[in-house]
Amino acid sequence: MPKAIDKSKSVSVSNLSMITAAPPPRKIDLVRKIPFFTSLSGADARRIADSLVERIVRRGEYLFWEGDPAEWLYVIREGKIKLVKSSSNGKEMVLEMVPPGQVCGTAVIYSPTQLSSAVAESATTAFGLRRSELERFVYGTPQVAKAVIEYLGNRLKSAHDTITSLVTSKVETRIASVLVKLAEHHGSQTPKGIRINIPLTRKDIADAVGATVETTIRTLSRFQKQKILTTESKHILILDVPRLKKLAE
């Protein structure tokens, strides 16, 4: 006969997911996730891994501030970082959400100062690479230099697309576009659709598209009624990718 379960000692679903989650990536694996280091030899990748310095920030703390000297490039190991930029009237606009395995502080490759602030959305562990170490590989390794140029080109195109969208597109189109990009970069396929693997609040989305929270809530509710998406445990699940892409055009 099965042994009775003591509910006082049972493990919640959220705790169970933490227990069964994959262990955080090793330093060498994180180096491979930095866009311009993917083609490095094993020896070079290990040399960079040995140069990484750990930083731990609690929720609400800043990894760096806009205007700080751009001396570190960070790759996120655990947690989530939100990149924000402040306007002259003090309003913050969300530029990007940075999940584990992604990088932030990339101003280090083209600016003397950080162009945005990085605030932890949850307890976060990041590994930093000094500007001097990065420059050594850029100047001494042609494939790294080429990868940096390609990365900057992609970032410039993305910035151009964002500005064009903010100026010419309706809020519905901007929200659809942001969700499509998040699904492409941070989504995983499930039996129901594509799950965006970054917990997002309505405010996160509103800030990212330059809209009010109220308008964003109404738009997302409309998408849900149209069976385009739904939410599961603070994550967005895209049910109808073709329709969302059509709205993003």
C-alpha positions, -999 to +999 in steps of 0.1 A: +000+000+000+015+034-009+028+054+020+007+084+029+021+118+020+028+143+048+015+175+033+034+196+058+066+183+042+055+183+006+074+203-020+056+230-039+056+229-077+077+260-078+103+245-055+102+212-075+110+231-107+140+246-089+152+212-077+149+196-111+163+226-131+195+221-149+226+234-130+239+268-139+264+268-168+301+267-163+323+297-170+336+280-202+301+275-214+292+311-208+322+323-228+308+303-258+275+323-254+292+357-258+285+365-295+320+374-306+337+344-288+318+315-303+346+307-328+375+308-303+397+278-298+394+258-266+426+273-252+415+308-258+380+302-244+396+287-212+418+318-209+388+341-211+369+319-186+398+322-162+396+360-165+359+363-156+350+379-123+318+370-105+292+397-095+261+390-075+233+415-073+200+413-054+167+422-069+165+460-075+203+465-073+222+478-102+250+460-121+260+493-136+246+528-141+241+549-172+272+571-174+295+548-155+329+541-171+323+512-196+350+489-182+332+455-180+313+432-203+289+409-185+274+376-193+244+365-171+247+331-154+215+332-133+186+356-128+175+384-151+188+420-159+167+448-172+184+475-193+168+509-188+175+544-201+164+576-183+149+606-200+155+642-190+123+641-169+134+610-151+111+585-168+127+552-175+123+532-207+131+495-209+155+488-237+160+451-232+155+421-209+187+401-204+181+365-194+208+338-185+233+332-213+230+367-227+253+396-224+250+432-213+274+461-210+283+459-247+289+496-247+324+485-236+332+478-273+323+512-287+318+538-259+338+551-229+307+551-207+277+529-202+247+541-223+221+525-201+216+512-166+214+475-157+190+466-128+184+432-115+148+420-119+156+390-097+187+378-077+213+376-104+248+362-108+269+376-137+305+371-148+324+402-160+352+405-185+375+435-182+377+459-211+414+454-214+410+416-217+383+420-244+404+445-264+433+421-263+413+394-281+397+419-305+430+434-316+448+400-316+423+377-331+409+385-366+378+363-362+369+380-330+373+414-346+350+403-375+324+390-351+324+423-332+318+442-364+289+418-373+275+422-338+276+460-340+259+459-374+231+437-361+226+460-331+225+491-353+198+475-375+178+465-344+180+500-331+169+514-364+140+490-366+130+500-330+130+537-337+111+532-369+085+512-351+081+537-323+076+566-348+053+549-374+036+519-358+004+515-337+008+502-302-008+469-312+019+465-339+047+474-315+036+449-289+033+422-315+068+430-328+083+429-294+067+395-286+078+380-319+114+391-312+113+377-277+099+344-290+127+342-316+155+349-291+141+335-258+113+311-268+109+274-266+085+252-284+058+235-263+028+213-274+005+244-271+028+270-287+060+290-281+067+299-245+087+331-239+112+320-212+115+354-195+089+364-169+073+396-181+050+420-164+026+443-183+048+472-173+079+455-188+061+453-221+046+488-219+080+503-212+096+484-241+071+497-266+067+532-252+030+528-242+010+532-211+003+501-189-034+505-194-031+505-232-008+475-230-032+455-208-061+462-232-040+451-262-028+419-245-064+411-234-075+415-269-048+391-281-059+366-255-096+368-266-084+363-302-066+331-291-032+346-302-016+342-268-022+333-232-002+335-200+012+307-178+029+315-145+040+350-155+052+337-189+036+345-222+026+315-244+021+324-280-006+302-294-008+315-330+026+326-342+016+334-379-012+357-367+011+375-343+037+379-370+011+394-393+001+419-366+038+428-362+042+438-399 
